[in-house]
Amino acid sequence: GSHPQLEDTPPRIVQHPTDLLVSKGDPATLSCRAEGRPAPAVEWYRDGERVETDREDPRSHRTLLPGGSLFFLRTLPARRGKPDEGVYVCVARNYLGEATSRNASLEVAGE
């Protein structure tokens, strides 16, 4: 018998991020998992702007985890130079298209 070829599929988000409230300086993880073939590349956007992670800047306190989640080593409040607060979305792409997660807001409590 012949096996059907595995067909390439566009990305779909299988785990969406949820709103987070964290204390200043605490670590945080915004979850995102995408499926697709070939495996989609995941990027994060905050308030419409692409989020830099340690892939672009080795000194960044934000790490893109292998599954696509965004990990903050420590969260910084808004009044510091690079705030982490905002509305985040996760976007997964491969050559067949892209999928966008629902919005998740990250709030940093404490001064």
OpenMM code with the backbone's topology and positions (N, CA, C; nanometers):
from openmm import Vec3, app, unit

residues = "GLY SER HIS PRO GLN LEU GLU ASP THR PRO PRO ARG ILE VAL GLN HIS PRO THR ASP LEU LEU VAL SER LYS GLY ASP PRO ALA THR LEU SER CYS ARG ALA GLU GLY ARG PRO ALA PRO ALA VAL GLU TRP TYR ARG ASP GLY GLU ARG VAL GLU THR ASP ARG GLU ASP PRO ARG SER HIS ARG THR LEU LEU PRO GLY GLY SER LEU PHE PHE LEU ARG THR LEU PRO ALA ARG ARG GLY LYS PRO ASP GLU GLY VAL TYR VAL CYS VAL ALA ARG ASN TYR LEU GLY GLU ALA THR SER ARG ASN ALA SER LEU GLU VAL ALA GLY GLU".split()
positions = [
    Vec3(0.0833, -0.1197, 0.0000),
    Vec3(0.0000, 0.0000, 0.0000),
    Vec3(0.0862, 0.1238, 0.0000),
    Vec3(0.0323, 0.2284, -0.0608),
    Vec3(0.1090, 0.3531, -0.0654),
    Vec3(0.0655, 0.4443, 0.0486),
    Vec3(0.1613, 0.5078, 0.1084),
    Vec3(0.1303, 0.6027, 0.2161),
    Vec3(0.0990, 0.7389, 0.1551),
    Vec3(-0.0039, 0.8049, 0.2034),
    Vec3(-0.0287, 0.9399, 0.1531),
    Vec3(0.0872, 1.0312, 0.1925),
    Vec3(0.1238, 1.1187, 0.1033),
    Vec3(0.2293, 1.2139, 0.1353),
    Vec3(0.1779, 1.3105, 0.2418),
    Vec3(0.2664, 1.3470, 0.3331),
    Vec3(0.2299, 1.4490, 0.4303),
    Vec3(0.2258, 1.5816, 0.3559),
    Vec3(0.1146, 1.6466, 0.3662),
    Vec3(0.1018, 1.7715, 0.2918),
    Vec3(0.1378, 1.8899, 0.3782),
    Vec3(0.1961, 1.9890, 0.3142),
    Vec3(0.2265, 2.1122, 0.3857),
    Vec3(0.0962, 2.1807, 0.4258),
    Vec3(0.0965, 2.2400, 0.5421),
    Vec3(-0.0238, 2.3068, 0.5917),
    Vec3(0.0124, 2.4454, 0.6435),
    Vec3(-0.0777, 2.5414, 0.6270),
    Vec3(-0.0511, 2.6747, 0.6817),
    Vec3(-0.0533, 2.6711, 0.8335),
    Vec3(0.0057, 2.7705, 0.8983),
    Vec3(0.0108, 2.7704, 1.0440),
    Vec3(-0.1267, 2.7864, 1.1058),
    Vec3(-0.1419, 2.7301, 1.2245),
    Vec3(-0.2578, 2.7632, 1.3062),
    Vec3(-0.2103, 2.7690, 1.4507),
    Vec3(-0.2704, 2.8608, 1.5257),
    Vec3(-0.2331, 2.8774, 1.6660),
    Vec3(-0.3104, 2.7739, 1.7470),
    Vec3(-0.2385, 2.6892, 1.8199),
    Vec3(-0.3050, 2.5868, 1.8999),
    Vec3(-0.3048, 2.6219, 2.0480),
    Vec3(-0.2202, 2.7164, 2.0883),
    Vec3(-0.2252, 2.7664, 2.2258),
    Vec3(-0.2103, 2.9170, 2.2209),
    Vec3(-0.3110, 2.9868, 2.2720),
    Vec3(-0.3101, 3.1328, 2.2677),
    Vec3(-0.2569, 3.1882, 2.3992),
    Vec3(-0.1939, 3.3056, 2.3933),
    Vec3(-0.1513, 3.3699, 2.5183),
    Vec3(-0.2725, 3.4211, 2.5961),
    Vec3(-0.2552, 3.4350, 2.7266),
    Vec3(-0.3612, 3.4891, 2.8110),
    Vec3(-0.3082, 3.6124, 2.8843),
    Vec3(-0.4009, 3.6977, 2.9287),
    Vec3(-0.3619, 3.8189, 3.0003),
    Vec3(-0.2809, 3.7827, 3.1248),
    Vec3(-0.1803, 3.8645, 3.1528),
    Vec3(-0.0947, 3.8410, 3.2689),
    Vec3(-0.0850, 3.9672, 3.3527),
    Vec3(-0.0803, 3.9484, 3.4825),
    Vec3(-0.0479, 4.0564, 3.5752),
    Vec3(0.0678, 4.0060, 3.6590),
    Vec3(0.1821, 4.0719, 3.6491),
    Vec3(0.3009, 4.0255, 3.7206),
    Vec3(0.3570, 4.1404, 3.8033),
    Vec3(0.4310, 4.1053, 3.9060),
    Vec3(0.4980, 4.2059, 3.9868),
    Vec3(0.6269, 4.2471, 3.9184),
    Vec3(0.6586, 4.3740, 3.9334),
    Vec3(0.7811, 4.4282, 3.8741),
    Vec3(0.9008, 4.3413, 3.9093),
    Vec3(0.9795, 4.3083, 3.8094),
    Vec3(1.1000, 4.2311, 3.8327),
    Vec3(1.0810, 4.0813, 3.8312),
    Vec3(0.9561, 4.0351, 3.8315),
    Vec3(0.9304, 3.8913, 3.8278),
    Vec3(0.9393, 3.8388, 3.6848),
    Vec3(0.9729, 3.7110, 3.6701),
    Vec3(0.9679, 3.6519, 3.5363),
    Vec3(0.8232, 3.6316, 3.4916),
    Vec3(0.8039, 3.6209, 3.3625),
    Vec3(0.6694, 3.5993, 3.3079),
    Vec3(0.6827, 3.5238, 3.1763),
    Vec3(0.5800, 3.4480, 3.1441),
    Vec3(0.5771, 3.3773, 3.0166),
    Vec3(0.4435, 3.4016, 2.9477),
    Vec3(0.4491, 3.4512, 2.8251),
    Vec3(0.3302, 3.4598, 2.7408),
    Vec3(0.3312, 3.3371, 2.6508),
    Vec3(0.2300, 3.2531, 2.6656),
    Vec3(0.2285, 3.1262, 2.5939),
    Vec3(0.1827, 3.1445, 2.4502),
    Vec3(0.2444, 3.0684, 2.3618),
    Vec3(0.1957, 3.0607, 2.2241),
    Vec3(0.2516, 2.9336, 2.1640),
    Vec3(0.1633, 2.8579, 2.0985),
    Vec3(0.2115, 2.7414, 2.0262),
    Vec3(0.1407, 2.7361, 1.8935),
    Vec3(0.2181, 2.7113, 1.7907),
    Vec3(0.1617, 2.7064, 1.6565),
    Vec3(0.1993, 2.5749, 1.5912),
    Vec3(0.1079, 2.5269, 1.5063),
    Vec3(0.1372, 2.4075, 1.4282),
    Vec3(0.1313, 2.4434, 1.2811),
    Vec3(0.1995, 2.3638, 1.2031),
    Vec3(0.1985, 2.3840, 1.0595),
    Vec3(0.3130, 2.3047, 0.9997),
    Vec3(0.3116, 2.2890, 0.8709),
    Vec3(0.4183, 2.2183, 0.8013),
    Vec3(0.4540, 2.2978, 0.6784),
    Vec3(0.5749, 2.3442, 0.6642),
    Vec3(0.6850, 2.3311, 0.7608),
    Vec3(0.6553, 2.4089, 0.8894),
    Vec3(0.7281, 2.3713, 0.9959),
    Vec3(0.7035, 2.4333, 1.1265),
    Vec3(0.7121, 2.5852, 1.1127),
    Vec3(0.6080, 2.6550, 1.1584),
    Vec3(0.6067, 2.8001, 1.1392),
    Vec3(0.7072, 2.8734, 1.2281),
    Vec3(0.7542, 2.9852, 1.1785),
    Vec3(0.8378, 3.0752, 1.2585),
    Vec3(0.7444, 3.1675, 1.3359),
    Vec3(0.7758, 3.1892, 1.4635),
    Vec3(0.6896, 3.2701, 1.5493),
    Vec3(0.7565, 3.4039, 1.5782),
    Vec3(0.6793, 3.5098, 1.5666),
    Vec3(0.7243, 3.6414, 1.6085),
    Vec3(0.6191, 3.7001, 1.7008),
    Vec3(0.6633, 3.7879, 1.7896),
    Vec3(0.5730, 3.8558, 1.8818),
    Vec3(0.5681, 4.0031, 1.8498),
    Vec3(0.4511, 4.0608, 1.8690),
    Vec3(0.4339, 4.2046, 1.8518),
    Vec3(0.3703, 4.2613, 1.9771),
    Vec3(0.4182, 4.3772, 2.0209),
    Vec3(0.3586, 4.4477, 2.1332),
    Vec3(0.3075, 4.5814, 2.0828),
    Vec3(0.1778, 4.6055, 2.1024),
    Vec3(0.1158, 4.7302, 2.0564),
    Vec3(0.1517, 4.7566, 1.9099),
    Vec3(0.1548, 4.6483, 1.8313),
    Vec3(0.1799, 4.6618, 1.6886),
    Vec3(0.3254, 4.6663, 1.6478),
    Vec3(0.4173, 4.6686, 1.7433),
    Vec3(0.5596, 4.6715, 1.7088),
    Vec3(0.6252, 4.5386, 1.7414),
    Vec3(0.7157, 4.4973, 1.6514),
    Vec3(0.7811, 4.3696, 1.6705),
    Vec3(0.8648, 4.3702, 1.7985),
    Vec3(0.8554, 4.2610, 1.8741),
    Vec3(0.9289, 4.2492, 1.9996),
    Vec3(1.0664, 4.1899, 1.9717),
    Vec3(1.1703, 4.2589, 2.0165),
    Vec3(1.3048, 4.2036, 2.0031),
    Vec3(1.3295, 4.1041, 2.1157),
    Vec3(1.3909, 3.9922, 2.0802),
    Vec3(1.4280, 3.8925, 2.1804),
    Vec3(1.5788, 3.8740, 2.1759),
    Vec3(1.6278, 3.7817, 2.2566),
    Vec3(1.7728, 3.7621, 2.2608),
    Vec3(1.8278, 3.7037, 2.1311),
    Vec3(1.7389, 3.6699, 2.0370),
    Vec3(1.7906, 3.6282, 1.9066),
    Vec3(1.8507, 3.7472, 1.8320),
    Vec3(1.7858, 3.8651, 1.8468),
    Vec3(1.8372, 3.9847, 1.7810),
    Vec3(1.9376, 4.0588, 1.8691),
    Vec3(1.9123, 4.0560, 1.9991),
    Vec3(1.9959, 4.1298, 2.0928),
    Vec3(2.0323, 4.0384, 2.2088),
    Vec3(2.1573, 3.9908, 2.2130),
    Vec3(2.1973, 3.8936, 2.3156),
    Vec3(2.1756, 3.9438, 2.4574),
    Vec3(2.1674, 4.0755, 2.4766),
    Vec3(2.1488, 4.1281, 2.6114),
    Vec3(2.0014, 4.1407, 2.6481),
    Vec3(1.9135, 4.1063, 2.5559),
    Vec3(1.7706, 4.1210, 2.5830),
    Vec3(1.7274, 4.0325, 2.6992),
    Vec3(1.6308, 4.0818, 2.7768),
    Vec3(1.5764, 4.0017, 2.8868),
    Vec3(1.4566, 3.9199, 2.8394),
    Vec3(1.4280, 3.9243, 2.7085),
    Vec3(1.3164, 3.8465, 2.6537),
    Vec3(1.3711, 3.7346, 2.5671),
    Vec3(1.3169, 3.6157, 2.5860),
    Vec3(1.3634, 3.4979, 2.5133),
    Vec3(1.2461, 3.4331, 2.4414),
    Vec3(1.2674, 3.3983, 2.3154),
    Vec3(1.1678, 3.3211, 2.2427),
    Vec3(1.1956, 3.1734, 2.2718),
    Vec3(1.1018, 3.1084, 2.3409),
    Vec3(1.1208, 2.9677, 2.3748),
    Vec3(1.0994, 2.8806, 2.2512),
    Vec3(1.1550, 2.7588, 2.2509),
    Vec3(1.1467, 2.6734, 2.1317),
    Vec3(1.0042, 2.6530, 2.0801),
    Vec3(0.9060, 2.6440, 2.1713),
    Vec3(0.7693, 2.6230, 2.1249),
    Vec3(0.7020, 2.7465, 2.0685),
    Vec3(0.7613, 2.8640, 2.0943),
    Vec3(0.7008, 2.9870, 2.0452),
    Vec3(0.6560, 3.0818, 2.1544),
    Vec3(0.6604, 3.0371, 2.2806),
    Vec3(0.6224, 3.1253, 2.3905),
    Vec3(0.7287, 3.2324, 2.4117),
    Vec3(0.6855, 3.3439, 2.4706),
    Vec3(0.7757, 3.4546, 2.4986),
    Vec3(0.8017, 3.4588, 2.6481),
    Vec3(0.9306, 3.4468, 2.6846),
    Vec3(0.9683, 3.4421, 2.8256),
    Vec3(1.0415, 3.5704, 2.8634),
    Vec3(0.9970, 3.6317, 2.9732),
    Vec3(1.0632, 3.7502, 3.0271),
    Vec3(1.1428, 3.7085, 3.1501),
    Vec3(1.2727, 3.7296, 3.1470),
    Vec3(1.3581, 3.6975, 3.2607),
    Vec3(1.3155, 3.7806, 3.3803),
    Vec3(1.2840, 3.9064, 3.3560),
    Vec3(1.2276, 3.9936, 3.4595),
    Vec3(1.1434, 4.0967, 3.3864),
    Vec3(1.0354, 4.1359, 3.4466),
    Vec3(0.9479, 4.2319, 3.3814),
    Vec3(0.9781, 4.3720, 3.4311),
    Vec3(0.9801, 4.4647, 3.3378),
    Vec3(1.0140, 4.6023, 3.3694),
    Vec3(0.8891, 4.6886, 3.3612),
    Vec3(0.8695, 4.7778, 3.4587),
    Vec3(0.7514, 4.8635, 3.4557),
    Vec3(0.7624, 4.9712, 3.3491),
    Vec3(0.6495, 5.0331, 3.3205),
    Vec3(0.6400, 5.1209, 3.2044),
    Vec3(0.7286, 5.2445, 3.2130),
    Vec3(0.7592, 5.2914, 3.3350),
    Vec3(0.8311, 5.4182, 3.3380),
    Vec3(0.9802, 5.4034, 3.3105),
    Vec3(1.0276, 5.2802, 3.3062),
    Vec3(1.1676, 5.2579, 3.2695),
    Vec3(1.1810, 5.2629, 3.1181),
    Vec3(1.3028, 5.2737, 3.0696),
    Vec3(1.3252, 5.2938, 2.9267),
    Vec3(1.2494, 5.1991, 2.8349),
    Vec3(1.2565, 5.0688, 2.8626),
    Vec3(1.1927, 4.9716, 2.7724),
    Vec3(1.0850, 4.8962, 2.8476),
    Vec3(0.9645, 4.9463, 2.8450),
    Vec3(0.8591, 4.8809, 2.9213),
    Vec3(0.8181, 4.7481, 2.8590),
    Vec3(0.7675, 4.6616, 2.9428),
    Vec3(0.7139, 4.5340, 2.8943),
    Vec3(0.5627, 4.5360, 2.8889),
    Vec3(0.5025, 4.6377, 2.9513),
    Vec3(0.3573, 4.6425, 2.9505),
    Vec3(0.3051, 4.6668, 2.8102),
    Vec3(0.1882, 4.6108, 2.7830),
    Vec3(0.1264, 4.6363, 2.6540),
    Vec3(0.0401, 4.5189, 2.6130),
    Vec3(-0.0072, 4.5284, 2.4912),
    Vec3(-0.0916, 4.4228, 2.4354),
    Vec3(-0.0069, 4.3449, 2.3348),
    Vec3(0.0021, 4.2158, 2.3583),
    Vec3(0.0886, 4.1296, 2.2780),
    Vec3(0.0062, 4.0387, 2.1879),
    Vec3(0.0600, 4.0118, 2.0701),
    Vec3(0.0065, 3.9037, 1.9871),
    Vec3(0.1239, 3.8235, 1.9341),
    Vec3(0.0941, 3.6978, 1.9106),
    Vec3(0.1923, 3.6053, 1.8571),
    Vec3(0.1513, 3.5770, 1.7122),
    Vec3(0.2471, 3.5854, 1.6202),
    Vec3(0.2197, 3.5621, 1.4784),
    Vec3(0.3082, 3.4475, 1.4305),
    Vec3(0.2454, 3.3455, 1.3723),
    Vec3(0.3187, 3.2303, 1.3201),
    Vec3(0.3099, 3.2322, 1.1683),
    Vec3(0.4245, 3.2123, 1.1023),
    Vec3(0.4272, 3.2185, 0.9566),
    Vec3(0.5038, 3.1012, 0.8963),
    Vec3(0.4513, 3.0497, 0.7856),
    Vec3(0.5340, 2.9720, 0.6947),
    Vec3(0.4972, 3.0140, 0.5526),
    Vec3(0.5507, 2.9447, 0.4528),
    Vec3(0.5318, 2.9947, 0.3167),
    Vec3(0.3862, 2.9882, 0.2706),
    Vec3(0.3027, 2.9143, 0.3439),
    Vec3(0.1620, 2.9036, 0.3043),
    Vec3(0.0736, 3.0115, 0.3646),
    Vec3(0.1276, 3.0868, 0.4611),
    Vec3(0.0443, 3.1905, 0.5197),
    Vec3(0.0850, 3.2212, 0.6615),
    Vec3(-0.0050, 3.2890, 0.7339),
    Vec3(0.0251, 3.3235, 0.8711),
    Vec3(-0.1003, 3.3134, 0.9566),
    Vec3(-0.0775, 3.2969, 1.0850),
    Vec3(-0.1868, 3.2920, 1.1820),
    Vec3(-0.1507, 3.3850, 1.2964),
    Vec3(-0.2498, 3.4556, 1.3479),
    Vec3(-0.2279, 3.5497, 1.4573),
    Vec3(-0.3091, 3.5061, 1.5786),
    Vec3(-0.2449, 3.5084, 1.6939),
    Vec3(-0.3144, 3.4709, 1.8165),
    Vec3(-0.4096, 3.5819, 1.8582),
    Vec3(-0.4898, 3.5523, 1.9608),
    Vec3(-0.5686, 3.6625, 2.0149),
    Vec3(-0.4786, 3.7502, 2.1021),
    Vec3(-0.5297, 3.8689, 2.1322),
    Vec3(-0.4514, 3.9641, 2.2110),
    Vec3(-0.4378, 3.9195, 2.3552),
    Vec3(-0.3215, 3.9468, 2.4133),
    Vec3(-0.3017, 3.9232, 2.5551),
    Vec3(-0.2326, 4.0466, 2.6128),
    Vec3(-0.2876, 4.0969, 2.7231),
    Vec3(-0.2233, 4.2147, 2.7812),
    Vec3(-0.1333, 4.1725, 2.8959),
    Vec3(-0.0179, 4.2393, 2.9035),
    Vec3(0.0765, 4.2161, 3.0119),
    Vec3(0.0805, 4.3432, 3.0955),
    Vec3(0.0473, 4.3278, 3.2224),
    Vec3(0.0523, 4.4409, 3.3151),
    Vec3(0.1576, 4.4139, 3.4193),
    Vec3(0.2357, 4.5173, 3.4507),
    Vec3(0.3401, 4.5050, 3.5519),
    Vec3(0.2997, 4.5889, 3.6722),
    Vec3(0.2818, 4.5228, 3.7847),
    Vec3(0.2362, 4.5913, 3.9063),
    Vec3(0.3558, 4.6359, 3.9889),
    Vec3(0.3385, 4.7402, 4.0672),
    Vec3(0.4433, 4.7845, 4.1564),
    Vec3(0.5260, 4.8943, 4.0940),
    Vec3(0.5814, 4.9782, 4.1776),
    Vec3(0.6635, 5.0896, 4.1288),
    Vec3(0.8072, 5.0667, 4.1649),
] * unit.nanometer
topology = app.Topology()
chain = topology.addChain("A")
for resn in residues:
    res = topology.addResidue(resn, chain)
    for name in ("N", "CA", "C"):
        topology.addAtom(name, app.Element.getBySymbol(name[0]), res)
